[in-house]
Amino acid sequence: MLILIMVVSSQGVLEEASQAGESVIVLQSHTQMIQTVFTIWNVAALFLALYLGAVAMRSEVTAKTLPPILSRPVERSTYLAGRWIGTLSFLWGFELVGLLLGLVMARVWAVPTTPVLWIACAGAFVAVTFASGLSLALSVAVHPALAGVLAYIVPFLPLMVDDATRHPRAIVRLPATAVYYLSPARMPADLFTESFDKQLRHPAYWLYGHVLLENTGYVILVFVIACIVFKRREVQLR
Amino acid sequence: MTALAAAPEAPVIEVDHLAKIFRSRFRRRSVQAVRDVSLSVGRGTVMAFVGPNGAGKTTTIYALLGLLRPSVGSVRIFGAPAGDVTVRRRLGFQSEIFYTYGFKTATQVLRFYGRLSQMSDERLAAAVPRQLERLGLSAAADRKVNGFSKGMVQRLGLAQALLHEPELLILDEPTTGLDPEGRKLVADIILEEKARGTTVFLSSHILADVERTCDHVVILNQGRIALSDSMASLRSASDEWEIEVLAWTPAARDALAGVETADGAATGSIVRCRAADKRDVLLRLLHADAEVGAVRRVRSLEDLYMRYAGGSSSG
């Protein structure tokens, strides 16, 4: 709705600017609008992923639908993976709608894009996969609200401990360094911004791909650990 | 039916000194829900597990399912640890209130649980309508569960437990929310399953149904077994009888004057006497033209329940 209001309300002004020959201004406005669409959609998808991942298990506990399932010959890891896949199928669908909307807008308004856009789109899918998987995995061990908050914070850990990794005292430096290397990789640039730049500031496609792969591997590893914990621990039934 | 891994004479359920302690976060408080419970359920037995609310029945059932881990002791089903996938393949479980996905139809719910039990499409195609019919839900097969009454949901819960023809049925208060007709249906199904050789572990408050269907009774009170005995033994151990007298005659009153009866006087409509005196009392009443109604054993399961677990309900 926010996106629709933004697009419709600015169309009249941009139409007039276009008729007046201000094509550069129109192109910049359209580019900004598309970037905003991607940003709003991705932020919404991220928080949706954090929420749905965190409550995926808890909702079954609250609804008391867990005992009839876990009394069946179903491995707990299979159940947990099923919950994640179910959540992901919705999130990927949601993400796809937003990305298609942005891509259609770029096409209709003839906004030039760079190949980074496709990596940015892949990154959006990885982001929701990461957020939902991490919050679901953490919710096995901690309260869903805390799981959601932690899953949100984890990607920022490298930034948070960056200074501490250079601290002169080892008691600060070593844990910070450990946290730094145990944290997921951070994308060195905002790919959706770069997707519309004429001149790429960081045209390191291999690096972007590496970060996406590493984060996918990271969340899968955390999820496997969560499955092991879930298998060993008692089911919370209340 | 799957072949038994354990020997046929081996108990289906073996609970050995089970104790379960729930600890709060940071272990500030602890509650011991189950204390030193040991029991053994043989193949084809219908075991009743009765006790007041908070006695530890559901905790024990969740330990049987492997959903809760014993703090002390062990639980083995079919000779394997509780919760083992091979065990879960062979058991059916109905919770006290069957919570499921309301947006699904009855058929979809059963197919969902059937698939979780690794039933093939062919088996499901035959089993789903059969169980719906058995539980009187055929007319509601394509209705969403959201629109079901409480009793219908409970019957659907029993249908899902029976769907894959398990060798062991664990039923936690299966008659909760059911009308008398539904209760009778459940009791009949338990008897049918017993005849089929299914082992049934039944937690229930409906003692009349327990008396009708069960071979063995365990009364649990405050987490401990207060009584464990076979129904046959409980029946034979009964010593008191009730004779209902529908119409008295003066001669009947005189006839019972010298008889020691439990209520002391033959003025009420019920005469209580010991088993040894029952025949004599009956003959005297009949010879004196009194109209005799029912003759029944006084010591019912309800009496035993009240003796061993009465007045300790926490719910």
HADDOCK unambig.tbl for C-alpha pairs under 7 A between the chains (distance, minus, plus):
assign (segid A and resid 63 and name CA) (segid B and resid 99 and name CA) 6.86 0.50 0.50
assign (segid A and resid 64 and name CA) (segid B and resid 99 and name CA) 5.86 0.50 0.50
assign (segid A and resid 65 and name CA) (segid B and resid 99 and name CA) 5.36 0.50 0.50
assign (segid A and resid 65 and name CA) (segid B and resid 100 and name CA) 5.46 0.50 0.50
assign (segid A and resid 68 and name CA) (segid B and resid 93 and name CA) 6.81 0.50 0.50
assign (segid A and resid 71 and name CA) (segid B and resid 65 and name CA) 6.01 0.50 0.50
assign (segid A and resid 71 and name CA) (segid B and resid 88 and name CA) 5.96 0.50 0.50
assign (segid A and resid 71 and name CA) (segid B and resid 93 and name CA) 6.80 0.50 0.50
assign (segid A and resid 72 and name CA) (segid B and resid 88 and name CA) 5.34 0.50 0.50
assign (segid A and resid 72 and name CA) (segid B and resid 89 and name CA) 6.33 0.50 0.50
assign (segid A and resid 72 and name CA) (segid B and resid 116 and name CA) 6.14 0.50 0.50
assign (segid A and resid 72 and name CA) (segid B and resid 117 and name CA) 5.67 0.50 0.50
assign (segid A and resid 73 and name CA) (segid B and resid 85 and name CA) 4.88 0.50 0.50
assign (segid A and resid 73 and name CA) (segid B and resid 86 and name CA) 6.98 0.50 0.50
assign (segid A and resid 73 and name CA) (segid B and resid 88 and name CA) 4.93 0.50 0.50
assign (segid A and resid 73 and name CA) (segid B and resid 89 and name CA) 4.99 0.50 0.50
assign (segid A and resid 73 and name CA) (segid B and resid 116 and name CA) 6.70 0.50 0.50
assign (segid A and resid 73 and name CA) (segid B and resid 117 and name CA) 5.83 0.50 0.50
assign (segid A and resid 74 and name CA) (segid B and resid 85 and name CA) 6.89 0.50 0.50
assign (segid A and resid 74 and name CA) (segid B and resid 116 and name CA) 6.53 0.50 0.50
assign (segid A and resid 234 and name CA) (segid B and resid 67 and name CA) 6.28 0.50 0.50
assign (segid A and resid 234 and name CA) (segid B and resid 68 and name CA) 5.45 0.50 0.50
assign (segid A and resid 234 and name CA) (segid B and resid 69 and name CA) 6.30 0.50 0.50
assign (segid A and resid 235 and name CA) (segid B and resid 67 and name CA) 5.68 0.50 0.50
assign (segid A and resid 235 and name CA) (segid B and resid 68 and name CA) 6.54 0.50 0.50
